[in-house]
Amino acid sequence: MERIIKKMGSWLFLIGIIGAVIVGIVIGAYGGFNNITWDATPITAVLAIIGFVIGVLSFFALGTITHERVPTFLIAALILVGLSVASSTWTSGNWAGLKPFFVSIIQLLSVFVAPAACLLAIRAIWDAGKSEEIEKLFSKIPK
């Protein structure tokens, strides 16, 4: 059963990344989130839910993000969210025509990664702050 759940987590992660990039390209082709004529809220909600499921699986050590990969994942998620915020201020230059594509892809990737990063950050804080008494009390929680 655990193997099936890990495989499901891998597929969800791949679907989330590819989905965010493809939808980001489509939204970028329309000129970005401000210019699209259709509502992208359901798509962003699906990406956030997939990210949350991946975060829950990884929180309980059932997903693709192992205990050793958590710091790398959190740093990458922080960079993505920072790029998402910074990319909205990109206004001029030779590459300004790529702005809608870049901004929409980065923002959708951030929406996808943020729920998992939040859950894994809570897990990292818990692991860093727990004492031996707490460890004994909660020894049944998987790492």
C-alpha angles and dihedrals in degrees: 000000000000090000091054091050092050090049090049089051091052092050093046090051092050092046091049095050095044092042092051092049095046095045089044090055091049092049090045090053088058090053100264137295093309094057105042116114095208131065113261094185096101091052093050090046091053091049091049092049091050089050090049092051090050089049093051092048092048092043089062092041093251099109138075095268103083126198090262093051097050096092091049091047093049093050091048091048091050091051091049093051091046091050090049091056095041095046092063089067094054102114112150146019137086092302097050090114089066093052097097091051096045095044096047094046093048093045093050092047088051091051089051097047101037099077092049091045091051093052093044091048089055089050091049091050090048092050092047096048105039120109129214091263091054090045090056092046094051099032091127093067108098119241 
